[in-house]
Amino acid sequence: MKQTFMIVALCVGADMAQAHPGHLAEAAGHGHWLGAAAIGAAIAIGLWAGLREKAKARAAEAEQDEELQEAEAQ
């Protein structure tokens, strides 16, 4: 009986979140800029790390190609 009451209460109480116009003004202020800056920094760090790994892979590949060319020349 308790479970049925809890399920009905939760289903009846569920509703969509409603944003009020005041929240839009807050978003234009300083409240969300720190979060946006953190997300931007995370994206930049991710891109930097990915490009760095690609550069390392290219350097290793170039080194292997040089070693193969030297071995073929001998």
Secondary structure as the mmCIF struct_conf table of DSSP 4:
data_model
#
loop_
_struct_conf.conf_type_id
_struct_conf.id
_struct_conf.beg_label_comp_id
_struct_conf.beg_label_asym_id
_struct_conf.beg_label_seq_id
_struct_conf.end_label_comp_id
_struct_conf.end_label_asym_id
_struct_conf.end_label_seq_id
HELX_RH_AL_P HELX_RH_AL_P1 LYS A 2 GLY A 13
HELX_RH_AL_P HELX_RH_AL_P2 PRO A 21 ALA A 28
TURN_TY1_P TURN_TY1_P1 GLY A 29 HIS A 32
HELX_RH_AL_P HELX_RH_AL_P3 TRP A 33 ALA A 73
#
